[in-house]
Amino acid sequence: MLIRELDQAETGAAYPVIRELRPRLSTMADFLAAVDRQRQHGYRLIAALDSEQRAVAAAGFRSGECLAWGSYLYIDDLCTLPRARGNGYASELLRWIAREAAASGVGEIHLDSGNGRHAAHRLYASSGFTAPSTHFVRKLSTANAES
């Protein structure tokens, strides 16, 4: 298994994987544009490649700093293709990210996960993650954003 960071020219290789997690990115062009915008704010994309050098798992992350956590690395996206699940790809991506975080002096790694993603939660727990808080969201209508 090979894990490496994808540069801008290779970004499309991760599209089939990330689309599993983010189906609203319905076209390759949508995906590439979104990643390009996010890269301007420090987003990085890594992939686990199978023996045929195809991306079978991918993770997108970024570094930040805030008063609550200090310096942190936030995992925005982490997914494995259904046919490749159970082979350790996501665990290896998390280990790669942890090494990257440690090398850059980051104090914590954070991620959010949907409530019903129990297999993912088991992976995160076995990788040393805890769930110390609950994330709340309030969606706003662009037509009438009231406070």
Backbone as a printed PyTorch tensor [residue, N CA C, xyz], in Angstrom:
tensor([[[  0.8450,  -1.1770,   0.0000],
         [  0.0000,   0.0000,   0.0000],
         [  0.8890,   1.2390,   0.0000]],

        [[  0.5840,   2.1450,  -0.8950],
         [  1.3280,   3.3940,  -0.9930],
         [  0.3840,   4.5350,  -0.6290]],

        [[  0.8530,   5.4130,   0.2480],
         [  0.0970,   6.6140,   0.5880],
         [  0.9500,   7.7990,   0.2140]],

        [[  0.3290,   8.7380,  -0.4880],
         [  1.0810,   9.9420,  -0.8330],
         [  0.1300,  11.1130,  -1.0290]],

        [[  0.7150,  12.2970,  -0.9210],
         [ -0.0530,  13.5170,  -1.1410],
         [ -0.2500,  13.7190,  -2.6360]],

        [[ -1.4400,  14.1420,  -2.9960],
         [ -1.7520,  14.3880,  -4.3980],
         [ -1.5480,  15.8620,  -4.7070]],

        [[ -0.8190,  16.1430,  -5.7790],
         [ -0.6590,  17.5370,  -6.1890],
         [ -1.8630,  17.9320,  -7.0490]],

        [[ -1.8750,  19.1700,  -7.4780],
         [ -3.0290,  19.6890,  -8.2170],
         [ -3.3250,  18.8600,  -9.4660]],

        [[ -2.3000,  18.4460, -10.1800],
         [ -2.4990,  17.6810, -11.4100],
         [ -3.0780,  16.2880, -11.1380]],

        [[ -2.8840,  15.7570,  -9.9340],
         [ -3.3540,  14.4130,  -9.5860],
         [ -4.6700,  14.4010,  -8.8230]],

        [[ -5.1990,  15.5580,  -8.5120],
         [ -6.3820,  15.6670,  -7.6640],
         [ -7.5300,  14.7880,  -8.1350]],

        [[ -7.7630,  14.7360,  -9.4250],
         [ -8.8820,  13.9700,  -9.9710],
         [ -8.8560,  12.5000,  -9.6050]],

        [[ -7.6820,  11.9520,  -9.2900],
         [ -7.5900,  10.5410,  -8.9160],
         [ -8.3990,  10.2310,  -7.6620]],

        [[ -8.5950,  11.2240,  -6.8080],
         [ -9.3390,  11.0140,  -5.5620],
         [-10.8410,  11.2110,  -5.7220]],

        [[-11.2800,  11.7050,  -6.8620],
         [-12.7090,  12.0080,  -7.0370],
         [-13.6350,  10.8140,  -6.7810]],

        [[-13.3950,   9.6290,  -7.3500],
         [-14.3230,   8.5230,  -7.0910],
         [-14.4290,   8.1780,  -5.6000]],

        [[-13.3480,   8.3460,  -4.8670],
         [-13.3520,   8.0490,  -3.4360],
         [-14.1360,   9.1180,  -2.6800]],

        [[-13.7770,  10.3750,  -2.8790],
         [-14.4210,  11.4640,  -2.1390],
         [-15.8990,  11.5630,  -2.4990]],

        [[-16.2580,  11.2410,  -3.7160],
         [-17.6730,  11.2970,  -4.1070],
         [-18.5210,  10.3210,  -3.2870]],

        [[-17.9330,   9.2180,  -2.8290],
         [-18.6520,   8.2950,  -1.9420],
         [-19.1020,   9.0050,  -0.6730]],

        [[-18.2670,   9.9000,  -0.1760],
         [-18.5490,  10.6270,   1.0610],
         [-19.3130,  11.9210,   0.8040]],

        [[-19.0570,  12.5490,  -0.3180],
         [-19.6290,  13.8610,  -0.6490],
         [-20.3890,  13.7890,  -1.9750]],

        [[-21.5410,  13.1200,  -2.0130],
         [-22.2640,  12.9330,  -3.2830],
         [-22.7640,  14.2330,  -3.9140]],

        [[-22.8020,  15.3090,  -3.1490],
         [-23.2290,  16.5920,  -3.7410],
         [-22.2360,  17.0830,  -4.7900]],

        [[-20.9960,  16.5660,  -4.7400],
         [-19.9930,  16.8900,  -5.7610],
         [-20.2510,  15.9630,  -6.9480]],

        [[-21.2560,  16.3020,  -7.7220],
         [-21.7710,  15.3750,  -8.7320],
         [-20.9180,  15.2780,  -9.9950]],

        [[-19.9820,  16.1930, -10.1760],
         [-19.1180,  16.1070, -11.3560],
         [-17.6650,  16.2960, -10.9380]],

        [[-16.7810,  15.7830, -11.7650],
         [-15.3420,  15.9570, -11.5440],
         [-15.0070,  17.4530, -11.4940]],

        [[-15.6360,  18.2470, -12.3640],
         [-15.3620,  19.6870, -12.3960],
         [-15.7400,  20.3440, -11.0650]],

        [[-16.8830,  19.9510, -10.4800],
         [-17.2800,  20.4870,  -9.1730],
         [-16.2270,  20.1510,  -8.1220]],

        [[-15.7920,  18.9040,  -8.1290],
         [-14.7930,  18.4410,  -7.1650],
         [-13.4840,  19.2110,  -7.3160]],

        [[-12.9710,  19.2940,  -8.5360],
         [-11.7060,  19.9810,  -8.7690],
         [-11.7770,  21.4450,  -8.3660]],

        [[-12.8810,  22.0930,  -8.6790],
         [-13.0450,  23.5040,  -8.3160],
         [-13.0870,  23.6730,  -6.7960]],

        [[-13.8030,  22.7820,  -6.1170],
         [-13.8880,  22.8660,  -4.6600],
         [-12.5240,  22.6470,  -4.0140]],

        [[-11.7880,  21.6570,  -4.4770],
         [-10.4590,  21.3970,  -3.9130],
         [ -9.5250,  22.5690,  -4.1960]],

        [[ -9.5860,  23.1240,  -5.3940],
         [ -8.7440,  24.2880,  -5.7080],
         [ -9.0390,  25.4500,  -4.7610]],

        [[-10.3210,  25.7160,  -4.5020],
         [-10.6860,  26.7980,  -3.5670],
         [-10.1650,  26.5010,  -2.1680]],

        [[-10.3250,  25.2670,  -1.7290],
         [ -9.9010,  24.9030,  -0.3800],
         [ -8.3840,  24.9000,  -0.2460]],

        [[ -7.6770,  24.5280,  -1.2920],
         [ -6.2040,  24.5440,  -1.2360],
         [ -5.6860,  25.9530,  -0.9670]],

        [[ -6.4180,  26.9640,  -1.3930],
         [ -6.0140,  28.3500,  -1.1210],
         [ -6.0170,  28.6420,   0.3790]],

        [[ -6.6860,  27.7800,   1.1490],
         [ -6.7710,  27.9420,   2.6020],
         [ -6.0610,  26.8080,   3.3390]],

        [[ -5.1440,  26.1280,   2.6520],
         [ -4.3090,  25.1300,   3.2970],
         [ -4.7780,  23.6870,   3.2080]],

        [[ -5.8450,  23.4200,   2.4800],
         [ -6.3430,  22.0500,   2.3330],
         [ -5.3240,  21.1930,   1.5920]],

        [[ -5.1200,  19.9840,   2.0910],
         [ -4.2130,  19.0270,   1.4690],
         [ -4.9650,  17.7220,   1.2640]],

        [[ -4.5950,  16.9880,   0.2390],
         [ -5.2850,  15.7650,  -0.1310],
         [ -4.2760,  14.6300,  -0.2610]],

        [[ -4.5450,  13.5340,   0.4470],
         [ -3.6910,  12.3550,   0.3390],
         [ -4.5450,  11.1780,  -0.1180]],

        [[ -3.8970,  10.1860,  -0.6800],
         [ -4.6190,   9.0020,  -1.1450],
         [ -3.8210,   7.7460,  -0.8420]],

        [[ -4.5610,   6.6780,  -0.5940],
         [ -3.9820,   5.3400,  -0.5010],
         [ -4.1940,   4.6930,  -1.8560]],

        [[ -3.1190,   4.1980,  -2.4250],
         [ -3.1670,   3.6220,  -3.7640],
         [ -3.0630,   2.1080,  -3.6830]],

        [[ -3.8400,   1.4330,  -4.5130],
         [ -3.7800,  -0.0280,  -4.5530],
         [ -2.6060,  -0.4790,  -5.4270]],

        [[ -2.5050,  -1.7720,  -5.6660],
         [ -1.3760,  -2.3120,  -6.4240],
         [ -1.3470,  -1.8300,  -7.8710]],

        [[ -2.4810,  -1.3360,  -8.3620],
         [ -2.5350,  -0.7920,  -9.7270],
         [ -2.4330,   0.7310,  -9.7430]],

        [[ -2.0210,   1.2980,  -8.5960],
         [ -1.8190,   2.7460,  -8.4500],
         [ -3.1120,   3.5520,  -8.5920]],

        [[ -4.2470,   2.9460,  -8.2350],
         [ -5.5290,   3.6500,  -8.2250],
         [ -5.8620,   4.0430,  -6.7980]],

        [[ -6.4320,   5.2320,  -6.6230],
         [ -6.8420,   5.6750,  -5.2940],
         [ -8.0260,   4.8340,  -4.8280]],

        [[ -7.8640,   4.2120,  -3.6600],
         [ -8.9510,   3.4220,  -3.0740],
         [ -9.4170,   4.0190,  -1.7570]],

        [[ -8.6520,   4.9650,  -1.2350],
         [ -9.0240,   5.7060,  -0.0290],
         [ -8.3720,   7.0750,  -0.1350]],

        [[ -8.9980,   8.0600,   0.4850],
         [ -8.4560,   9.4140,   0.4250],
         [ -8.8360,  10.1790,   1.6810]],

        [[ -8.0270,  11.1830,   1.9740],
         [ -8.2960,  12.0590,   3.1100],
         [ -7.8850,  13.4730,   2.7370]],

        [[ -8.7190,  14.4180,   3.1300],
         [ -8.4110,  15.8270,   2.9600],
         [ -8.3360,  16.4670,   4.3330]],

        [[ -7.3530,  17.3120,   4.5460],
         [ -7.1560,  17.9180,   5.8610],
         [ -6.5200,  19.2870,   5.7240]],

        [[ -6.5230,  20.0170,   6.8200],
         [ -5.9350,  21.3560,   6.8570],
         [ -5.4710,  21.6570,   8.2710]],

        [[ -4.5520,  22.5710,   8.3960],
         [ -4.0640,  23.0130,   9.6980],
         [ -4.7710,  24.3030,  10.0790]],

        [[ -4.8480,  24.5330,  11.3590],
         [ -5.4520,  25.7660,  11.8390],
         [ -5.0350,  26.0520,  13.2680]],

        [[ -5.5390,  27.1350,  13.7700],
         [ -5.3140,  27.5160,  15.1560],
         [ -6.5540,  28.2330,  15.6580]],

        [[ -6.9550,  27.8900,  16.8620],
         [ -8.1030,  28.5760,  17.4620],
         [ -7.9200,  28.6210,  18.9710]],

        [[ -8.7000,  29.4520,  19.6270],
         [ -8.5900,  29.5880,  21.0740],
         [ -8.9580,  28.3000,  21.7960]],

        [[ -9.9380,  27.5720,  21.2850],
         [-10.3960,  26.3550,  21.9620],
         [ -9.3650,  25.2380,  21.9340]],

        [[ -8.6670,  25.0530,  20.8200],
         [ -7.7970,  23.8910,  20.6450],
         [ -6.3200,  24.2380,  20.5060]],

        [[ -5.9890,  25.4940,  20.3130],
         [ -4.6010,  25.8390,  19.9770],
         [ -4.3390,  25.4280,  18.5380]],

        [[ -3.1220,  24.9450,  18.2440],
         [ -2.8290,  24.5110,  16.8790],
         [ -3.4220,  23.1150,  16.6830]],

        [[ -4.0270,  22.9070,  15.5380],
         [ -4.6970,  21.6390,  15.2740],
         [ -4.6080,  21.2960,  13.7980]],

        [[ -4.8850,  20.0670,  13.5130],
         [ -5.0600,  19.6030,  12.1570],
         [ -6.4950,  19.0800,  12.0930]],

        [[ -7.2460,  19.5050,  11.1040],
         [ -8.6440,  19.0930,  10.9770],
         [ -8.8100,  18.2240,   9.7350]],

        [[ -9.3680,  17.0390,   9.9240],
         [ -9.6430,  16.1390,   8.8100],
         [-11.0450,  16.4510,   8.3010]],

        [[-11.1040,  17.0250,   7.1090],
         [-12.3860,  17.3730,   6.4880],
         [-13.0410,  16.1610,   5.8400]],

        [[-12.2380,  15.3200,   5.2340],
         [-12.7490,  14.2170,   4.4210],
         [-11.8920,  12.9820,   4.6580]],

        [[-12.5400,  11.8380,   4.8430],
         [-11.8410,  10.5660,   4.9610],
         [-12.7910,   9.4820,   4.4810]],

        [[-12.3970,   8.7780,   3.4480],
         [-13.2840,   7.7680,   2.8810],
         [-12.4720,   6.6750,   2.1860]],

        [[-13.0490,   5.4910,   2.1610],
         [-12.5080,   4.3550,   1.4200],
         [-13.6000,   3.8470,   0.4930]],

        [[-13.2340,   3.4750,  -0.7200],
         [-14.2110,   2.8890,  -1.6350],
         [-14.8180,   1.6430,  -0.9940]],

        [[-16.1110,   1.4050,  -1.1730],
         [-16.7550,   0.2370,  -0.5510],
         [-16.0230,  -1.0780,  -0.8220]],

        [[-15.5480,  -1.2840,  -2.0470],
         [-14.8770,  -2.5410,  -2.3930],
         [-13.5400,  -2.7200,  -1.6910]],

        [[-12.9820,  -1.6310,  -1.1510],
         [-11.6630,  -1.6910,  -0.5190],
         [-11.7270,  -1.6030,   1.0010]],

        [[-12.9130,  -1.4690,   1.5660],
         [-13.0360,  -1.3350,   3.0150],
         [-12.5970,  -2.6110,   3.7130]],

        [[-12.0600,  -2.4410,   4.9220],
         [-11.6180,  -3.5780,   5.7130],
         [-10.1950,  -4.0190,   5.4250]],

        [[ -9.4830,  -3.2700,   4.6140],
         [ -8.1060,  -3.6160,   4.2620],
         [ -7.0650,  -2.7140,   4.9200]],

        [[ -7.4910,  -1.8510,   5.8210],
         [ -6.5520,  -1.0100,   6.5570],
         [ -6.1630,   0.2920,   5.8950]],

        [[ -6.8060,   0.6360,   4.7810],
         [ -6.4380,   1.8730,   4.0840],
         [ -6.6980,   3.1120,   4.9440]],

        [[ -7.8850,   3.2000,   5.5420],
         [ -8.2130,   4.3820,   6.3510],
         [ -7.3020,   4.4760,   7.5660]],

        [[ -6.9990,   3.3460,   8.1820],
         [ -6.0770,   3.3620,   9.3280],
         [ -4.7160,   3.9040,   8.9190]],

        [[ -4.2450,   3.4970,   7.7540],
         [ -2.9480,   3.9880,   7.2760],
         [ -2.9960,   5.4790,   6.9620]],

        [[ -4.1060,   5.9450,   6.4080],
         [ -4.2460,   7.3830,   6.1610],
         [ -4.1980,   8.1490,   7.4810]],

        [[ -4.8780,   7.6430,   8.4970],
         [ -4.8700,   8.3090,   9.8060],
         [ -3.4660,   8.3040,  10.4150]],

        [[ -2.7300,   7.2250,  10.2550],
         [ -1.3520,   7.1860,  10.7500],
         [ -0.4770,   8.1970,  10.0030]],

        [[ -0.6530,   8.2990,   8.6820],
         [  0.1040,   9.2550,   7.8790],
         [ -0.1800,  10.6760,   8.3700]],

        [[ -1.4530,  10.9700,   8.5940],
         [ -1.8470,  12.3030,   9.0640],
         [ -1.2670,  12.5720,  10.4540]],

        [[ -1.2870,  11.5780,  11.3320],
         [ -0.7290,  11.7650,  12.6780],
         [  0.7690,  12.0630,  12.6200]],

        [[  1.4870,  11.3640,  11.7490],
         [  2.9240,  11.6450,  11.5870],
         [  3.1270,  13.0630,  11.0600]],

        [[  2.3250,  13.4670,  10.1050],
         [  2.4170,  14.8220,   9.5440],
         [  2.1320,  15.8670,  10.6120]],

        [[  1.1070,  15.6230,  11.4250],
         [  0.7550,  16.5580,  12.5020],
         [  1.8990,  16.6680,  13.5070]],

        [[  2.4490,  15.5420,  13.9130],
         [  3.5500,  15.5470,  14.8810],
         [  4.7690,  16.2740,  14.3150]],

        [[  5.0740,  16.0300,  13.0570],
         [  6.2400,  16.6600,  12.4360],
         [  6.0830,  18.1710,  12.3300]],

        [[  4.8500,  18.6340,  12.2180],
         [  4.6310,  20.0770,  12.0920],
         [  4.3170,  20.7440,  13.4310]],

        [[  4.3790,  19.9940,  14.5280],
         [  4.1840,  20.5790,  15.8500],
         [  2.7390,  20.8450,  16.2220]],

        [[  1.8120,  20.2340,  15.5160],
         [  0.3940,  20.4170,  15.8040],
         [  0.0240,  19.6690,  17.0830]],

        [[ -0.7940,  20.2810,  17.9220],
         [ -1.1400,  19.6810,  19.2110],
         [ -2.2650,  18.6720,  19.1820]],

        [[ -3.1850,  18.7910,  18.2300],
         [ -4.3540,  17.9110,  18.1990],
         [ -4.8020,  17.6750,  16.7710]],

        [[ -5.4780,  16.5430,  16.5840],
         [ -6.1400,  16.2450,  15.3130],
         [ -7.6340,  16.1480,  15.5980]],

        [[ -8.4340,  16.8120,  14.7690],
         [ -9.8890,  16.8230,  14.9490],
         [-10.5860,  16.3410,  13.6800]],

        [[-11.7830,  15.8200,  13.8560],
         [-12.6610,  15.5000,  12.7360],
         [-14.0830,  15.4230,  13.2610]],

        [[-15.0260,  15.5550,  12.3710],
         [-16.4390,  15.3390,  12.6790],
         [-16.8860,  14.1210,  11.8980]],

        [[-17.8500,  13.3980,  12.4460],
         [-18.3590,  12.2130,  11.7810],
         [-19.8630,  12.1270,  12.0070]],

        [[-20.5900,  11.7450,  10.9820],
         [-22.0380,  11.6220,  11.0920],
         [-22.4490,  10.6440,  12.1840]],

        [[-23.5680,  10.9130,  12.8310],
         [-24.0210,  10.1060,  13.9630],
         [-24.1750,   8.6280,  13.6380]],

        [[-24.5960,   8.2900,  12.4530],
         [-24.8600,   6.8960,  12.1170],
         [-23.6830,   6.1350,  11.5330]],

        [[-22.5260,   6.7320,  11.4740],
         [-21.3710,   6.0840,  10.8390],
         [-20.5940,   5.2500,  11.8710]],

        [[-21.2230,   4.2010,  12.3760],
         [-20.6790,   3.4230,  13.4920],
         [-19.3580,   2.7280,  13.1570]],

        [[-19.2200,   2.2090,  11.9460],
         [-17.9480,   1.5680,  11.5700],
         [-16.8210,   2.5990,  11.5920]],

        [[-17.0990,   3.8020,  11.1020],
         [-16.0920,   4.8690,  11.1280],
         [-15.7540,   5.2340,  12.5710]],

        [[-16.7630,   5.2750,  13.4320],
         [-16.5190,   5.6300,  14.8330],
         [-15.6240,   4.5880,  15.5110]],

        [[-15.8190,   3.3190,  15.1830],
         [-14.9480,   2.2770,  15.7400],
         [-13.5080,   2.4850,  15.2610]],

        [[-13.3460,   2.8190,  13.9860],
         [-12.0100,   3.0910,  13.4520],
         [-11.3650,   4.2530,  14.2020]],

        [[-12.1030,   5.3460,  14.3780],
         [-11.5410,   6.5150,  15.0450],
         [-11.1540,   6.1880,  16.4860]],

        [[-12.0200,   5.4540,  17.1910],
         [-11.7120,   5.0830,  18.5730],
         [-10.4690,   4.2010,  18.6300]],

        [[-10.3490,   3.2480,  17.7200],
         [ -9.1770,   2.3670,  17.7260],
         [ -7.9120,   3.1080,  17.3010]],

        [[ -8.0790,   4.2760,  16.6790],
         [ -6.9340,   5.0960,  16.2610],
         [ -6.6050,   6.1710,  17.2820]],

        [[ -7.2480,   6.1280,  18.4500],
         [ -6.9180,   7.0520,  19.5260],
         [ -7.7780,   8.2950,  19.6310]],

        [[ -8.7960,   8.4020,  18.8170],
         [ -9.6920,   9.5550,  18.8820],
         [-10.7270,   9.3570,  19.9860]],

        [[-11.1440,  10.4640,  20.6070],
         [-12.2440,  10.4640,  21.5660],
         [-13.3100,  11.4190,  21.0500]],

        [[-14.4670,  11.4130,  21.6850],
         [-15.5690,  12.2970,  21.2860],
         [-15.9190,  13.2060,  22.4760]],

        [[-15.1040,  14.2530,  22.7010],
         [-15.3070,  15.0880,  23.8810],
         [-16.4130,  16.1280,  23.7570]],

        [[-17.0130,  16.2540,  22.5860],
         [-18.0380,  17.2860,  22.4320],
         [-19.0420,  16.8790,  21.3670]],

        [[-20.0920,  17.6650,  21.2700],
         [-21.1070,  17.4850,  20.2360],
         [-21.0620,  18.6980,  19.3350]],

        [[-21.1170,  18.4730,  18.0550],
         [-21.0610,  19.5550,  17.0560],
         [-22.4920,  19.9500,  16.6950]],

        [[-22.8150,  21.2310,  16.7870],
         [-24.1340,  21.7330,  16.4240],
         [-24.0400,  22.5440,  15.1390]],

        [[-25.0960,  22.5170,  14.3450],
         [-25.1650,  23.2670,  13.0960],
         [-26.5250,  23.9400,  13.0100]],

        [[-26.5280,  25.1630,  12.5480],
         [-27.7640,  25.8660,  12.2220],
         [-27.6590,  26.2770,  10.7670]],

        [[-28.4800,  25.6810,   9.9210],
         [-28.4690,  26.0300,   8.5110],
         [-29.2730,  27.3030,   8.3200]],

        [[-28.7410,  28.1800,   7.4760],
         [-29.3900,  29.4580,   7.1980],
         [-29.8650,  29.4950,   5.7600]],

        [[-31.0210,  30.0360,   5.5650],
         [-31.5240,  30.2490,   4.2330],
         [-30.8840,  31.5100,   3.7020]],

        [[-30.3850,  31.4800,   2.4900],
         [-29.7830,  32.6910,   1.9280],
         [-30.8450,  33.7210,   1.6200]],

        [[-32.0960,  33.2950,   1.5020],
         [-33.1860,  34.2230,   1.2000],
         [-33.5710,  35.0440,   2.4330]],

        [[-33.5480,  34.4200,   3.6130],
         [-33.9320,  35.1500,   4.8190],
         [-33.1110,  34.6940,   6.0110]],

        [[-31.8770,  35.1070,   6.0350],
         [-30.9700,  34.7290,   7.1390],
         [-31.2900,  35.5650,   8.3610]],

        [[-32.1460,  35.0140,   9.2240],
         [-32.5360,  35.7130,  10.4510],
         [-31.6710,  35.2300,  11.5900]],

        [[-31.4890,  36.0930,  12.5810],
         [-30.7000,  35.6810,  13.7450],
         [-31.5770,  35.1580,  14.8480]]])
